[in-house]
Amino acid sequence: MVFRLDERKLFPDPALAEEDGLLAIGGDLSTDRLLQAYANGIFPWYSEDEPILWFSPHERFVLFPGRLNVSKSMRRVLQSGIFTITTNQCFNDVVAACSSVAREGQDGTWITADMKAAYAELHRHGYAHSVEVWQGSILVGGLYGIKAGDVFCGESMFSRVSNASKTALIWLCNTGKYNLIDCQVYTEHLESMGAMMISREEYISILHKTIA
């Protein structure tokens, strides 16, 4: 059963999600609603021509920073100094770049104009963060996401040159700020770096402990 949200901004129990993770439909992208969603393991994912869809997958693809696997070739890239890393310097530019990247299993961008505005507002309030990767003065990669306790809920990443997005993720893991990186959607290259599937129950338990 898919629930329809109302103005009260309350989400149903994530355990009631459909087999594909779809939990609810409707509502809005207000800061309050988004923060409640992320605090309960729920995130929006929909296309421009759809109503707002809210998901809480039965399994979550995550990366524990302490289990990060960095290949020898990637270590050489990091040691070469070809990239410079900044954080929160051009959040909107990172989101715009990510919007040109389709998520696996979905045609076109899922980062709609409304989503961009909503995450810009989260960033303005200090909840959404970006990591930028530069070659000289050129932005060549990065990622952005939401901080929920000690969990970083990664929303999207992009790379205009080889290894730029990997560099952003490795930098994020090495900050020591997060117990868990939520990658949401499975990819082979993230699995090669140590990401794994855990149950929604384990994910939400970690999330709630770090927020508390």
N, C-alpha and C positions, 0 to 999 in steps of 0.2 A: 504494500500500500504506500503510495506517494502522498505526502502531506502537503497541504496548501498553507502557506504562511499568511499571517494577518498582521495588523499593525502592532501587536503586542511584542513582536520581535522574539518570540519564543520558539526554539527548535524542539522537535520531538527527540526521543532517545535515539542516538545513532545506531543502536542495535536493531532498529526497525527498518534500516535501509534495505532497498531492493538488492537482488543478487549482483547487479552491476554497480552498486554503491549509491545509487540515486536515493536521496532521503526526502527532499522537499522541493517545492516549486513556488516561485513568486517572491513576495517581499521586496526589499530594496537593498542597496549597497551602502547604507549609512555606516558611519564609523562604529556605532554601538552594535549594530547587527553583525558586522564583519568580525569585531573583536569577540563577540559571543560565539560566533561560528568557530573561529580558530581555537578558542579556548576549549572547545568540545570536539575537536577533531573533524570539523566540517569545513568544506571550502566550496566556493562557487566555480562552476565550469560550464560554460555555455557559449553558443555562437550568437552573432549579431541578430539573426532572424528568429531566435528562440526566447522564451521567457527565462528569467533567472532560475538556474538549476543548482541545487545544493547537493554535494556528494560527501559520503563518509564510507570509503571502501572497506570491505571486510578484511583485507590485508593492506598493509602500508609499506611502501618501499622507502627505507630509511638508511641513513649512514651514521654510525657512531664514530665521532671524530677520532677516538682512540684506536679504532680498527681501520683507519684510512690506509689504503695501499697505494703507494706512490712508486711507479716503475722507475728503473734506472735511467731510462731515456728522459722521463719527465723530471727527474732530479737534476739532470744536466741542463734542461731548459730553465728550471728555477734558478740554478746556480749561474747561468749565463748572464743574468741581469738584463735580458732583452725586454722584459716587461716592468712597468711601474704600477703599483697597486694603490688605489685610493678608496675611500668609502664615503658614501652619501654626498659626493661632490656634484653629481649630475644624475640624480635619481630618475627624473622624467626622461632623460635621454636613454638611459638603460631600458626603461619600460618600453619606450618607442622602438628601440632596436629589437627587443624581445618579441614585440607584437608582429614582427615579420617572420617569426619562426612558428611553424605549425606544430602542435603537440602530436605525439604519436597516436595514430588512430583517429585523427580529426583533421578534416580539410580546412585550410585557411586559418586565420588567427582566431583565438578565443579571447584575446585581450581587446575588448571592444572599447569604444570611446568612453562609455560609462565606467568600465573597469579602470581605465587609465585615470579618470577623475577621482574615483573612489580611493585608489591606492596612493594617489598624490596627496589626498587628504590624510590618509593614514600616515604617510611620511611626514606631513606637516606637524602631526601630533606626536611624532617620535616612535611610531609602532612599525613602520615599514622602512626597510633599509636596503641600500644597494652597495655592491662591490664593483668597482670599475677597474678595468685592465687597459693600460695604455702602452703604445709604442711611440715614444716621443710625445707629441701633442695630439696624437690620434687615438680615439677610443676604439679599441679592437675587440673587446669582450667584456663580459660582466654577468651579474646575476642580481636578482632582487627577491625579497620575501618579507615575511612578517615574523617579528619576535613574539613568542608566546612563552613566558617564563624563560627557561633555559633551552627551549626548543626553537630552532630556526625553521620556519615553514617556507621552504623554497618554492617560489612561484614559477620562475622561468629563468633561463640563461641564454646567452647568445655568444657567438664567436665569429669574428671576421677573419681571423688568421688561426692557424693550427695551435692548439693547446691554450688558447686564451681563456676559454670558459673553465677548463680544468684548473688553470692557475688561480682563478677567482675562487673556485670551490676549495682548493687546498688551502689558500690563504684563510678562508672562512673557518675551516676546521682547525687551523693552527692558532686562531685567536684565543682559544681557551674559554670563550664566552658561552659555548653551547654544549649541552650533553648529547644532543641529537639534532641531526639535519633531516628534515622531512623532505624527501625527494618526490613524493606523491606518485609519479608515473615511472614505471620500469623502463630502463634503457640498458643496453649491454655495456656501454662504456662506464656507466655509473656502477654497475655490478662489478666490473673489473677493478674498480677503485675501492671495493669493499662494501658497497650498499647491499642490503638484503631485505627480504620480506619479513615483517612481523605481523602478528594479529592486531586487529583494531583495538582489542581489549588491552593488549600490552602497550600499544602506542598511547591510548588515552590515559592509562595508568601513569606512564612516564610524564605525560603532558600535565596532568593534574597535580602530580607531586612537585614538579618544577614551578608551576604557577603558585601553588600554596606556599 
